[in-house]
Amino acid sequence: MKWLYKAERKLGKYAISNLMKYIVFLYVIGFVLTLMMPEFYYSWLSLDIGKILQGQVWRVVTFLIQPPDSNVFFVLISVYLYYMIGTSLENAWGSFLFNLYFLMGIIFNILAAVLFYVITGISYPIGIEYINQSLFFAFAAMYPNMQFTLFFLIPIKVKYLAWIYGAL
């Protein structure tokens, strides 16, 4: 852990404060693009290693704008939820560690897509959902007794939602 503190002292000034605000903004852009042109994300922006190897290198970054859902109601709930989760984690860990966590999630997502492509030869477009899942599990580990209201009526602790989510 000593290396982490050294890295934070050296690189902490480059951390993006309130990172989730920018990530949520990307989700909204992705949702608007999906509303206007439904196939545009998968045709041009998703993390598709086969297409990246053909020269579409922008996909290494643009896969981040994948909206969490295609329904307006669920997008609003998801965007609010991810913003709340991300801000809570950033408040608990600090901007540098949260940035590092999110960046490592992006890097491991890309590595998983490359590894899947190398092993199977199939280019499977991977989105942002695994990074969002990891944010939720980290939030559940940090705040296990926080309650969400399921269907806006039933209070349920985050740790139980994480267990159910993990089982699914």
Secondary structure, DSSP 8 states (H G I E B T S, - for coil): -HHHHHHHHHHGGG--TTHHHHHHHHHHHHHHHHHH-TTHIIIIISB-HHHHHTT-TTHHHHGGG--S-SSHHHHHHHHHHHHHHHHHHHHHH-HHHHHHHHHHHHHHHHHHHHHHHHHH-----B-SHHHHHHHHHHHHHH-TT-EEEETTTEEEEHHHHHHHHHH-
